[in-house]
Amino acid sequence: MATETPPPAQTPTRLPSAEEFTEVQQSAEFGELRRAHRSFAFPLTIAFAAWYLLYVLLSNYAGGFMGTKVAGHINVALVLGLAQFLTTFLIAWWYAHRAATRLDPRAEAIKSRMEGGA
């Protein structure tokens, strides 16, 4: 399969030493990057897991409620099940947006400094 895009230029990058990795890992800048990621990812993960478990528990123990008709043949179980998919996609989009705007620039700055030796 022929492509029109040339292969990327092979520019040699300097590989940081183990000591440099340790130094960066212990830096305040890396700690702030880690906190920014964890303060977003952990609460959202816990909230989504709770939301999912609520759906499972309702499905098992609240059959009457889940069978309640909303419109026509659409019941509460179907609405909540589809909401699971919707929240999954929304969380993925939200994380990707937040990572691109807040986390990736910080990570790229750390990476370029390490590879550049500055």
Buried (B, 14 or more C-beta within 10 A) or exposed (E): EEEEEEEEEEEEEEEBEEEBEEEBEEEEEBEEBEEBBEEBBEEBEEEBEEBEEEBEEBBEEEEEEBEEEEEEEEBBBEEBEEEEEEBEEEBEEEBEEBBEEEBBEBBEEBBEBBEEEE
